[in-house]
Amino acid sequence: MTDVTIFHNPACGTSRNTLAMIRNAGIEPHVVEYLKTPPSRALLVELIDRAGMRPRDLLREKGTPYAELGLGDTSLSDDALVDAMMAHPILINRPLVVSPLGVKLCRPSEAVLDLLPEPQQGAFTKEDGEQVVDASGQRVA
């Protein structure tokens, strides 16, 4: 069984689509509802590093206290941004997926296809009606 973890928010359509594509590959991932069970600081820093990102790249602005906390200030250090995400997990953008092929923020959701070691097992259409994978399991261009 392939080991895949998704840091998931069930209220987010992108996160739901990503989870569904993982399952469409026949993989049952470890689902971490990060708003209920946030990653430790060490794990968050490790995930950011493994994804080849900076903390600012993982910050979510929409629907968060981003503006109120002044996080748009470019002089803030990486540590300060991680501190903010630890204090307010809603600031962590999602879905973040970990697989044997790497770590990636899957926005748009079909970015997860690059992380899955198993092929899609059939067609997949996102919640908004956009077809991502055809009936033969191939990505639609």
N, C-alpha and C positions, 0 to 999 in steps of 0.2 A: 504494500500500500504506500502510495506517495504521501509524504508528509508536507502538508500545506497549511499555513495559518493565515487567517484574515482578521485584521483588526477592523471590526464591523460596527456600523450604526444602522440598526434595522429601520430607522426613520428616514434614511437616505436612499434615494432611488439608485444612485450610482453604486452604492455599496450593495444594495440588493441585487442589481444586475451582475455585479462582479461575482458575488457568492453563487448566483445561479449558473454563471458560466463555468465556475470551478466544478460545480456539481454536474454540469453537462459533459464534463470530461470524465465522469465516473469517479471523481475524487470527493470524499467527504472530508472537508477541512476541519481543522480546529478553529472554532469561531470564538473570537474574543470580543465581547461587547465592551469596547474600551471605555465607554462612559460609565459603565458599572464596575469594571475591573481595569483601571488604567495600568499601562506598563510601568515598571519601575523606571527610575531615572536612568539607571545604567542600561536597561534594555532599550529605552527610547533613543538614547545616544547611539547605541550599537546599531539600531535599525536605520537611523538617519545616515550613519556612516556607511553601512552596507549598501544602502540605496544610492550612494554617491551624491547625497544631498547635503545642504546646510540646514540648520534648524529653521531659518526663515522660509525655505522652500516647502516645509511641511505645515506652516501656519495657515490656518483657515480664518478668513475674515468674515464671511457671510454668516449671520446668525450667531456671532460670538462676541465676547467683550473686547475684541481686537482694538477697536478705535478708543474705547473708554480707557483701556490700559496703555494707550500711547504706543502700541507695538509697531506702528508705521515709522517710528523713529529709527532711521538707519544706523544711528550710532550705538544702538543697543547691542550688547555682546551676544554671542551664541549661547553662553551660559544663562543670560537673562531671559532669552527667548525660551530655552528649555525650562527654566524655572516657571515661566508663565504657563507653558503647556502642562507642567506637573500640577500647578495650582488650579488650572482650568482645562481639563482634558478635552472640552469641546473645541479648543483651539487646535487640536491635532487633526489635520486633514485626513480624509478617509476616501476609500479603503486602502489600507496599507497591507500588502500581501507578501508573505514570506514563502518561498518554495526552494527546492534543491537548485533551481536555476537563478536564484537571486531574491532581491527585495525591491519592491517598487510601489510607488503611490499610483494606484490604478485609476487615473483620471485622464482620459475617459475610461469607462469600465472595460472596454475591449483590450486595453493595454495588458490585462491579465493573461490574454492568450499567449503572450511572449514568455510568460513565467510557468506555463503549465507543461509538464513533461509528458502528459497524456493528451491525445487529440480529442477534439470535440466529438461526441457520439451521435450528433444529429444537429438539426437546425436550432438556431437560437435567435429569438427576437427580443430586443430590449422592451422594457415597460412602455416606452413611448412609441413603440411600433417599428423602430428601426431594426431591420434584419442585419445581424452581425455575422452569422454562420449559416451556410446553406444546408440543405438536407443531407449532403454527403459529408458534412462536418468541416467544410472548407470555409475560411474567412471570406466574407463578401467584401470586394474592393470598394 
